[in-house]
Amino acid sequence: MNDRVKQLISHYRMQPHPEGGYFQQTYKSSGSIPLSALPEGFSGSRPCSTAIFFLLEQGHFSAFHRIKSDECWHFYEGQTLLVHIITDEAEIKTVRLGPDIANGEVYQFVVPANCWFASEPAPGTAYSFVGCTVSPGFDFADFELADSAGLAAQYPVYGAMIHRLCR
């Protein structure tokens, strides 16, 4: 772990995340959305929005998972983070989150609700420090970590990637 990674984890009091990496919630709206106004599948009211800091270093990954809300990713510092999304068309789309806009990287990207996705630092990346904003707000009741065998059986053409990026 390099000194900058240690500094970020310490300064922002980041904790290990169940999907991999480190996180700290930075915002939870005081307003909430009642269950009656949420799309099907939610189990109760949710904050209007939540936000976290998220950090991944080389050799670590955020395992394939999905949530019931849209998740907007924001790049802050470090190098390129690869976000792999299984689209509604059953294809893997890889978004390069980072500062190199001349080579197709973006500072912000939204992963649609209910899509399976995982992330990892690109080769040569020491670390990626990003943020995630979720609306309706994140609740662990809406979080599903993928079962490697089950997800690979559903998308066999991506089996190698799925097995590599699952816990």
GIMOCOR-V328570 format. One record per backbone hydrogen bond with DSSP energy under -1.0 kcal/mol. NH is the residue of the N-H (numbers start at 0). CO is the residue of the C=O. If there is no record, write none. Layout:
nh: <NH:NH>
co: <CO:CO>
This chain:
nh: <5:6:7:8:9:10:11:12:13:14:16:19:21:22:23:25:26:28:32:36:37:41:45:47:49:50:51:52:53:54:55:57:59:61:62:63:64:65:69:70:71:72:73:74:75:76:78:80:81:82:83:84:85:86:89:92:94:96:97:100:102:103:104:105:108:110:113:114:116:117:118:119:121:124:127:128:129:130:131:132:133:134:136:141:142:143:145:150:151:152:153:154:157:158:161:162:163:164>
co: <1:2:3:4:5:6:7:9:8:22:20:16:54:14:52:50:50:48:45:33:34:38:32:30:133:26:131:23:129:21:127:125:56:118:18:164:116:143:134:110:132:108:130:106:128:128:126:96:119:94:117:92:115:90:86:84:82:80:105:98:99:100:99:95:72:70:66:111:64:83:61:81:79:121:55:76:53:73:51:71:49:69:46:138:139:65:63:146:147:148:149:150:154:155:157:158:159:160>
